[in-house]
């Protein structure tokens, strides 16, 4: 009997050992793949991050009728902070840096990330998933202007031409009332505001471009783990949104099971998307990773058509084509 119990215990120990070895082996396989096929790995991570981003914005669209954007962001960041803290603890990722130069960049990334998510989420509460995705993904245009202002890079005639093309696309998507007379009535019926949503989206896109520059420096040059600088973004954004919620009486906050399930999925998708994007930027140049963002626009159009049964307006489609073509032209 004792021998039988000993065998059972030995089998359990060996099974646990095998299960415990699985994670390190998987990590080693992933690391080898990243080392030997860095470009493929970066593109794979970038594509997967856009799928996660699209799922996150889809969840925002499900909540926007009953909850304000600040409520959604605040809860998303709190849950995301928990996910990220657990990830850092399990993978032994340092959360704080003792180097002043890195600490300043991490703080800057957190502030820009907080402003970015506030503007972007507000944009998606005012526009459809597809229109919001188009506007938010204009960040390659901003990257060129930021590089010219802060890095002293000259804007070529080609870049200016493609930026102008993208600007025309933005006008077609935003459909301002003074140019599109029928826009005002249609947007009110859908409880949307194209022009206001566009302004928030463009501001969010500007912050996204700024974040990408900081993340590229943190991930590639200073070798900071993506979860490390995400932690700063979560903490600072929770602080900013909590202050905004003090005087926010736009919509009452109702916590129920449906909200909890959607906000948890939203937070998990956002956490995974940011982590994958940071990893992609650490493996490959931003000029190769950035075009992957336009997969989000295609997925958003499919969600609007199939899930929300929305009628996709021709001007949005033409505007999307102009913005994508212009943005890619700027990058190349």
C-alpha positions as a Markdown table, in Angstrom:
| # | Residue | x | y | z |
|---|---|---|---|---|
| 1 | Unk | 0.0 | 0.0 | 0.0 |
| 2 | Unk | 2.8 | 2.4 | 0.9 |
| 3 | Unk | 4.6 | 1.5 | -2.4 |
| 4 | Unk | 1.4 | 2.2 | -4.3 |
| 5 | Unk | 1.0 | 5.6 | -2.6 |
| 6 | Unk | 4.7 | 6.4 | -3.3 |
| 7 | Unk | 4.1 | 5.6 | -7.0 |
| 8 | Unk | 1.1 | 7.9 | -7.1 |
| 9 | Unk | 3.0 | 10.7 | -5.5 |
| 10 | Unk | 5.9 | 10.2 | -7.9 |
| 11 | Unk | 3.6 | 10.4 | -10.9 |
| 12 | Unk | 2.1 | 13.6 | -9.6 |
| 13 | Unk | 5.5 | 15.1 | -9.0 |
| 14 | Unk | 6.6 | 14.2 | -12.5 |
| 15 | Unk | 3.4 | 15.5 | -14.0 |
| 16 | Unk | 3.9 | 18.8 | -12.2 |
| 17 | Unk | 7.5 | 18.9 | -13.4 |
| 18 | Unk | 6.5 | 18.4 | -17.0 |
| 19 | Unk | 3.8 | 21.1 | -16.7 |
| 20 | Unk | 6.2 | 23.5 | -15.0 |
| 21 | Unk | 8.8 | 22.9 | -17.8 |
| 22 | Unk | 6.2 | 23.7 | -20.5 |
| 23 | Unk | 6.2 | 27.4 | -19.9 |
| 24 | Unk | 10.1 | 27.8 | -20.0 |
| 25 | Unk | 10.2 | 25.7 | -23.1 |
| 26 | Unk | 7.5 | 27.7 | -24.8 |
| 27 | Unk | 9.3 | 31.0 | -23.9 |
| 28 | Unk | 12.5 | 29.6 | -25.4 |
| 29 | Unk | 10.7 | 28.6 | -28.6 |
| 30 | Unk | 9.3 | 32.1 | -28.9 |
| 31 | Unk | 12.6 | 33.7 | -28.1 |
| 32 | Unk | 14.4 | 31.6 | -30.8 |
| 33 | Unk | 11.7 | 32.5 | -33.3 |
| 34 | Unk | 12.1 | 36.2 | -32.5 |
| 35 | Unk | 15.9 | 35.9 | -32.8 |
| 36 | Unk | 16.0 | 34.0 | -36.1 |
| 37 | Unk | 12.9 | 35.5 | -37.7 |
| 38 | Unk | 12.6 | 39.0 | -36.1 |
| 39 | Unk | 10.8 | 40.6 | -39.1 |
| 40 | Unk | 8.2 | 37.8 | -39.3 |
| 41 | Unk | 7.7 | 37.8 | -35.6 |
| 42 | Unk | 7.2 | 41.6 | -35.5 |
| 43 | Unk | 4.7 | 41.5 | -38.3 |
| 44 | Unk | 2.8 | 38.7 | -36.6 |
| 45 | Unk | 2.7 | 40.6 | -33.3 |
| 46 | Unk | 1.6 | 43.8 | -35.1 |
| 47 | Unk | -1.3 | 42.0 | -36.9 |
| 48 | Unk | -2.4 | 40.3 | -33.8 |
| 49 | Unk | -2.3 | 43.6 | -31.9 |
| 50 | Unk | -4.7 | 45.2 | -34.5 |
| 51 | Unk | -7.1 | 42.3 | -34.0 |
| 52 | Unk | -7.1 | 43.0 | -30.3 |
| 53 | Unk | -7.4 | 46.7 | -30.8 |
| 54 | Unk | -10.4 | 46.2 | -33.0 |
| 55 | Unk | -12.0 | 43.9 | -30.4 |
| 56 | Unk | -11.4 | 46.6 | -27.8 |
| 57 | Unk | -13.1 | 49.3 | -29.8 |
| 58 | Unk | -16.0 | 47.0 | -30.6 |
| 59 | Unk | -16.5 | 46.6 | -26.8 |
| 60 | Unk | -16.5 | 50.4 | -26.5 |
| 61 | Unk | -19.3 | 50.6 | -29.1 |
| 62 | Unk | -21.3 | 48.1 | -27.0 |
| 63 | Unk | -21.0 | 50.3 | -23.9 |
| 64 | Unk | -21.2 | 53.8 | -25.3 |
| 65 | Unk | -25.0 | 54.2 | -25.2 |
| 66 | Unk | -25.2 | 53.7 | -21.4 |
| 67 | Unk | -21.8 | 54.7 | -20.1 |
| 68 | Unk | -19.6 | 57.8 | -20.7 |
| 69 | Unk | -16.1 | 57.4 | -22.2 |
| 70 | Unk | -14.4 | 58.4 | -18.9 |
| 71 | Unk | -16.3 | 55.7 | -17.0 |
| 72 | Unk | -15.2 | 53.1 | -19.6 |
| 73 | Unk | -11.6 | 54.3 | -19.6 |
| 74 | Unk | -11.3 | 54.4 | -15.8 |
| 75 | Unk | -12.6 | 50.8 | -15.4 |
| 76 | Unk | -10.6 | 49.6 | -18.4 |
| 77 | Unk | -7.4 | 51.0 | -16.9 |
| 78 | Unk | -8.0 | 49.6 | -13.4 |
| 79 | Unk | -8.6 | 46.1 | -14.7 |
| 80 | Unk | -5.7 | 46.5 | -17.1 |
| 81 | Unk | -3.4 | 47.6 | -14.2 |
| 82 | Unk | -4.3 | 44.4 | -12.4 |
| 83 | Unk | -3.5 | 42.2 | -15.5 |
| 84 | Unk | -0.3 | 44.1 | -16.1 |
| 85 | Unk | 0.8 | 43.8 | -12.4 |
| 86 | Unk | 0.2 | 40.1 | -12.5 |
| 87 | Unk | 2.1 | 39.8 | -15.7 |
| 88 | Unk | 5.1 | 41.7 | -14.3 |
| 89 | Unk | 5.1 | 39.6 | -11.1 |
| 90 | Unk | 4.9 | 36.3 | -13.0 |
| 91 | Unk | 7.6 | 37.2 | -15.5 |
| 92 | Unk | 9.7 | 39.1 | -13.0 |
| 93 | Unk | 9.6 | 42.4 | -15.0 |
| 94 | Unk | 10.8 | 45.4 | -13.1 |
| 95 | Unk | 8.1 | 48.1 | -12.8 |
| 96 | Unk | 10.1 | 51.1 | -11.7 |
| 97 | Unk | 13.4 | 52.4 | -13.0 |
| 98 | Unk | 16.1 | 54.0 | -10.9 |
| 99 | Unk | 17.7 | 55.8 | -13.9 |
| 100 | Unk | 16.3 | 59.4 | -14.1 |
| 101 | Unk | 16.5 | 59.5 | -17.9 |
| 102 | Unk | 14.4 | 56.4 | -18.2 |
| 103 | Unk | 12.0 | 57.5 | -15.5 |
| 104 | Unk | 11.3 | 60.7 | -17.3 |
| 105 | Unk | 10.6 | 58.9 | -20.6 |
| 106 | Unk | 8.3 | 56.4 | -18.7 |
| 107 | Unk | 6.4 | 59.3 | -17.1 |
| 108 | Unk | 6.1 | 61.0 | -20.5 |
| 109 | Unk | 4.8 | 57.8 | -22.1 |
| 110 | Unk | 2.3 | 57.5 | -19.3 |
| 111 | Unk | 1.0 | 61.1 | -19.7 |
| 112 | Unk | 0.8 | 60.8 | -23.5 |
| 113 | Unk | -0.8 | 57.4 | -23.2 |
| 114 | Unk | -3.5 | 58.7 | -20.8 |
| 115 | Unk | -4.3 | 61.6 | -23.1 |
| 116 | Unk | -4.3 | 59.3 | -26.1 |
| 117 | Unk | -6.8 | 56.8 | -24.7 |
| 118 | Unk | -9.2 | 59.6 | -23.4 |
| 119 | Unk | -9.3 | 61.2 | -26.9 |
| 120 | Unk | -9.5 | 57.9 | -28.8 |
| 121 | Unk | -12.3 | 56.3 | -26.6 |
| 122 | Unk | -14.3 | 59.6 | -26.8 |
| 123 | Unk | -13.9 | 59.5 | -30.6 |
| 124 | Unk | -15.4 | 56.0 | -30.7 |
| 125 | Unk | -18.4 | 57.0 | -28.5 |
| 126 | Unk | -19.2 | 59.8 | -31.1 |
| 127 | Unk | -18.5 | 57.8 | -34.3 |
| 128 | Unk | -19.1 | 54.4 | -35.7 |
| 129 | Unk | -16.3 | 51.7 | -35.3 |
| 130 | Unk | -15.2 | 52.1 | -38.9 |
| 131 | Unk | -15.1 | 55.9 | -39.1 |
| 132 | Unk | -13.4 | 56.1 | -35.7 |
| 133 | Unk | -10.7 | 53.6 | -36.8 |
| 134 | Unk | -10.1 | 55.6 | -40.0 |
| 135 | Unk | -9.5 | 58.9 | -38.1 |
| 136 | Unk | -7.5 | 57.3 | -35.3 |
| 137 | Unk | -5.1 | 55.7 | -37.7 |
| 138 | Unk | -3.9 | 58.9 | -39.3 |
| 139 | Unk | -0.9 | 58.9 | -37.0 |
| 140 | Unk | 1.7 | 58.4 | -39.8 |
| 141 | Unk | 0.9 | 61.9 | -40.9 |
| 142 | Unk | 1.5 | 63.3 | -37.5 |
| 143 | Unk | 4.8 | 61.3 | -37.1 |
| 144 | Unk | 6.2 | 63.2 | -40.1 |
| 145 | Unk | 5.3 | 66.6 | -38.7 |
| 146 | Unk | 6.6 | 65.7 | -35.3 |
| 147 | Unk | 9.9 | 64.5 | -36.8 |
| 148 | Unk | 10.2 | 67.8 | -38.6 |
| 149 | Unk | 9.5 | 69.8 | -35.5 |
| 150 | Unk | 11.5 | 67.9 | -32.8 |
| 151 | Unk | 14.1 | 66.0 | -34.8 |
| 152 | Unk | 14.8 | 68.7 | -37.5 |
| 153 | Unk | 13.9 | 66.4 | -40.4 |
| 154 | Unk | 12.8 | 68.1 | -43.6 |
| 155 | Unk | 9.4 | 67.6 | -45.0 |
| 156 | Unk | 9.8 | 66.5 | -48.6 |
| 157 | Unk | 7.4 | 67.7 | -51.4 |
| 158 | Unk | 6.2 | 64.1 | -51.7 |
| 159 | Unk | 5.4 | 63.9 | -48.0 |
| 160 | Unk | 3.4 | 67.2 | -48.2 |
| 161 | Unk | 1.5 | 65.9 | -51.2 |
| 162 | Unk | 0.5 | 62.6 | -49.5 |
| 163 | Unk | -0.4 | 64.5 | -46.3 |
| 164 | Unk | -2.7 | 66.7 | -48.4 |
| 165 | Unk | -4.3 | 63.6 | -49.9 |
| 166 | Unk | -4.9 | 62.2 | -46.4 |
| 167 | Unk | -6.4 | 65.5 | -45.3 |
| 168 | Unk | -9.0 | 65.3 | -48.1 |
| 169 | Unk | -9.8 | 61.8 | -46.9 |
| 170 | Unk | -10.3 | 63.1 | -43.3 |
| 171 | Unk | -12.8 | 65.7 | -44.7 |
| 172 | Unk | -14.8 | 63.0 | -46.4 |
| 173 | Unk | -14.9 | 60.8 | -43.3 |
| 174 | Unk | -15.7 | 63.7 | -40.9 |
| 175 | Unk | -18.4 | 65.1 | -43.2 |
| 176 | Unk | -18.6 | 68.6 | -41.6 |
| 177 | Unk | -22.1 | 70.1 | -41.8 |
| 178 | Unk | -21.0 | 73.2 | -43.7 |
| 179 | Unk | -19.8 | 71.0 | -46.6 |
| 180 | Unk | -22.3 | 68.1 | -46.2 |
| 181 | Unk | -25.8 | 69.5 | -45.7 |
| 182 | Unk | -27.5 | 66.1 | -44.9 |
| 183 | Unk | -24.9 | 65.2 | -42.3 |
| 184 | Unk | -26.5 | 67.0 | -39.4 |
| 185 | Unk | -29.8 | 65.1 | -39.4 |
| 186 | Unk | -28.4 | 61.7 | -40.0 |
| 187 | Unk | -25.8 | 61.9 | -37.2 |
| 188 | Unk | -28.4 | 63.1 | -34.7 |
| 189 | Unk | -30.5 | 60.0 | -35.4 |
| 190 | Unk | -27.6 | 57.7 | -34.5 |
| 191 | Unk | -26.6 | 59.8 | -31.5 |
| 192 | Unk | -23.3 | 60.5 | -33.2 |
| 193 | Unk | -21.3 | 63.6 | -33.9 |
| 194 | Unk | -18.9 | 63.2 | -36.9 |
| 195 | Unk | -17.1 | 66.5 | -36.6 |
| 196 | Unk | -16.6 | 66.4 | -32.8 |
| 197 | Unk | -15.6 | 62.7 | -33.1 |
| 198 | Unk | -13.1 | 63.6 | -35.8 |
| 199 | Unk | -11.5 | 66.3 | -33.6 |
| 200 | Unk | -11.1 | 63.9 | -30.7 |
| 201 | Unk | -9.8 | 61.2 | -33.1 |
| 202 | Unk | -7.2 | 63.5 | -34.7 |
| 203 | Unk | -6.0 | 64.6 | -31.2 |
| 204 | Unk | -5.8 | 60.9 | -30.1 |
| 205 | Unk | -3.9 | 60.1 | -33.3 |
| 206 | Unk | -1.4 | 62.9 | -32.5 |
| 207 | Unk | -0.9 | 61.4 | -29.1 |
| 208 | Unk | -0.6 | 57.9 | -30.6 |
| 209 | Unk | 2.2 | 59.2 | -32.9 |
| 210 | Unk | 4.0 | 60.7 | -29.9 |
| 211 | Unk | 3.6 | 57.5 | -27.8 |
| 212 | Unk | 5.1 | 55.5 | -30.7 |
| 213 | Unk | 8.2 | 57.7 | -30.8 |
| 214 | Unk | 8.7 | 57.3 | -27.0 |
| 215 | Unk | 7.9 | 53.6 | -27.0 |
| 216 | Unk | 10.4 | 53.0 | -29.9 |
| 217 | Unk | 13.1 | 54.7 | -27.8 |
| 218 | Unk | 12.2 | 52.8 | -24.6 |
| 219 | Unk | 11.8 | 49.4 | -26.3 |
| 220 | Unk | 14.6 | 49.4 | -28.9 |
| 221 | Unk | 17.3 | 51.7 | -27.6 |
| 222 | Unk | 16.8 | 51.4 | -23.8 |
| 223 | Unk | 15.6 | 47.8 | -23.9 |
| 224 | Unk | 12.7 | 48.4 | -21.5 |
| 225 | Unk | 10.0 | 45.7 | -21.3 |
| 226 | Unk | 6.6 | 46.8 | -22.8 |
| 227 | Unk | 4.8 | 45.9 | -19.6 |
| 228 | Unk | 7.1 | 48.2 | -17.7 |
| 229 | Unk | 6.1 | 51.4 | -19.5 |
| 230 | Unk | 2.5 | 50.2 | -19.8 |
| 231 | Unk | 2.4 | 50.3 | -16.0 |
| 232 | Unk | 3.1 | 54.0 | -16.0 |
| 233 | Unk | 0.4 | 54.5 | -18.6 |
| 234 | Unk | -2.2 | 52.7 | -16.4 |
| 235 | Unk | -1.3 | 54.5 | -13.2 |
| 236 | Unk | -1.3 | 58.0 | -14.8 |
| 237 | Unk | -4.5 | 57.4 | -16.8 |
| 238 | Unk | -6.3 | 56.1 | -13.7 |
| 239 | Unk | -5.3 | 59.3 | -11.9 |
| 240 | Unk | -6.4 | 61.6 | -14.8 |
| 241 | Unk | -9.8 | 59.9 | -15.3 |
| 242 | Unk | -10.5 | 59.7 | -11.6 |
| 243 | Unk | -10.2 | 63.5 | -11.4 |
| 244 | Unk | -12.4 | 63.9 | -14.5 |
| 245 | Unk | -15.1 | 61.6 | -12.9 |
| 246 | Unk | -15.4 | 63.9 | -9.9 |
| 247 | Unk | -17.3 | 66.5 | -12.0 |
| 248 | Unk | -18.7 | 64.1 | -14.6 |
| 249 | Unk | -22.5 | 63.9 | -14.4 |
| 250 | Unk | -23.0 | 63.0 | -18.1 |
| 251 | Unk | -24.3 | 59.5 | -17.5 |
| 252 | Unk | -25.0 | 57.6 | -14.3 |
| 253 | Unk | -22.6 | 54.7 | -13.6 |
| 254 | Unk | -24.5 | 51.3 | -13.3 |
| 255 | Unk | -22.3 | 48.3 | -12.4 |
| 256 | Unk | -23.9 | 45.0 | -13.4 |
| 257 | Unk | -22.7 | 41.6 | -14.7 |
| 258 | Unk | -23.0 | 42.6 | -18.4 |
| 259 | Unk | -20.8 | 45.6 | -17.9 |
| 260 | Unk | -18.3 | 43.6 | -15.9 |
| 261 | Unk | -18.0 | 41.0 | -18.6 |
| 262 | Unk | -17.6 | 43.5 | -21.5 |
| 263 | Unk | -15.2 | 45.7 | -19.6 |
| 264 | Unk | -13.1 | 42.7 | -18.6 |
| 265 | Unk | -12.9 | 41.5 | -22.3 |
| 266 | Unk | -12.2 | 45.1 | -23.3 |
| 267 | Unk | -9.4 | 45.5 | -20.8 |
| 268 | Unk | -7.8 | 42.1 | -21.6 |
| 269 | Unk | -7.8 | 43.0 | -25.4 |
| 270 | Unk | -6.3 | 46.4 | -24.7 |
| 271 | Unk | -3.6 | 44.9 | -22.5 |
| 272 | Unk | -2.7 | 42.3 | -25.1 |
| 273 | Unk | -2.8 | 44.8 | -27.9 |
| 274 | Unk | -0.4 | 47.2 | -26.2 |
| 275 | Unk | 1.9 | 44.5 | -25.2 |
| 276 | Unk | 2.0 | 43.0 | -28.7 |
| 277 | Unk | 2.5 | 46.4 | -30.3 |
| 278 | Unk | 5.4 | 47.2 | -27.9 |
| 279 | Unk | 7.0 | 43.9 | -28.7 |
| 280 | Unk | 6.6 | 44.5 | -32.5 |
| 281 | Unk | 8.2 | 47.9 | -32.2 |
| 282 | Unk | 11.1 | 46.4 | -30.3 |
| 283 | Unk | 11.8 | 43.9 | -33.1 |
| 284 | Unk | 11.3 | 46.0 | -36.2 |
| 285 | Unk | 11.2 | 49.6 | -37.5 |
| 286 | Unk | 8.1 | 51.7 | -37.0 |
| 287 | Unk | 7.9 | 52.2 | -40.8 |
| 288 | Unk | 7.2 | 48.5 | -41.2 |
| 289 | Unk | 5.0 | 48.1 | -38.2 |
| 290 | Unk | 2.8 | 51.1 | -38.8 |
| 291 | Unk | 1.1 | 50.0 | -42.0 |
| 292 | Unk | -0.2 | 46.9 | -40.2 |
| 293 | Unk | -2.6 | 49.3 | -38.4 |
| 294 | Unk | -4.8 | 49.5 | -41.6 |
| 295 | Unk | -6.0 | 46.0 | -41.0 |
| 296 | Unk | -8.0 | 47.6 | -38.1 |
| 297 | Unk | -9.9 | 49.7 | -40.6 |
| 298 | Unk | -10.9 | 46.6 | -42.7 |
| 299 | Unk | -12.0 | 44.7 | -39.6 |
| 300 | Unk | -13.9 | 47.7 | -38.4 |
| 301 | Unk | -15.9 | 48.0 | -41.6 |
| 302 | Unk | -16.8 | 44.3 | -41.4 |
| 303 | Unk | -18.0 | 44.8 | -37.8 |
| 304 | Unk | -20.1 | 47.8 | -38.8 |
| 305 | Unk | -21.7 | 45.9 | -41.7 |
| 306 | Unk | -22.1 | 42.4 | -40.2 |
| 307 | Unk | -22.6 | 43.0 | -36.4 |
| 308 | Unk | -24.2 | 46.5 | -36.2 |
| 309 | Unk | -25.9 | 46.3 | -39.5 |
| 310 | Unk | -24.8 | 49.9 | -40.3 |
| 311 | Unk | -25.0 | 51.3 | -43.8 |
| 312 | Unk | -21.4 | 52.2 | -44.8 |
| 313 | Unk | -21.4 | 55.6 | -46.4 |
| 314 | Unk | -19.5 | 55.9 | -49.7 |
| 315 | Unk | -17.6 | 59.1 | -48.6 |
| 316 | Unk | -16.2 | 57.0 | -45.6 |
| 317 | Unk | -15.0 | 54.3 | -48.0 |
| 318 | Unk | -13.4 | 56.9 | -50.3 |
| 319 | Unk | -11.9 | 58.8 | -47.4 |
| 320 | Unk | -10.5 | 55.6 | -45.9 |
| 321 | Unk | -8.8 | 54.8 | -49.3 |
| 322 | Unk | -7.3 | 58.3 | -49.5 |
| 323 | Unk | -6.0 | 58.2 | -45.9 |
| 324 | Unk | -4.5 | 54.8 | -46.2 |
| 325 | Unk | -2.9 | 55.6 | -49.6 |
| 326 | Unk | -1.6 | 59.0 | -48.3 |
| 327 | Unk | -0.3 | 57.5 | -45.0 |
| 328 | Unk | 1.5 | 54.7 | -46.8 |
| 329 | Unk | 2.9 | 57.2 | -49.3 |
| 330 | Unk | 4.3 | 59.2 | -46.4 |
| 331 | Unk | 5.9 | 56.1 | -44.8 |
| 332 | Unk | 7.6 | 54.8 | -48.0 |
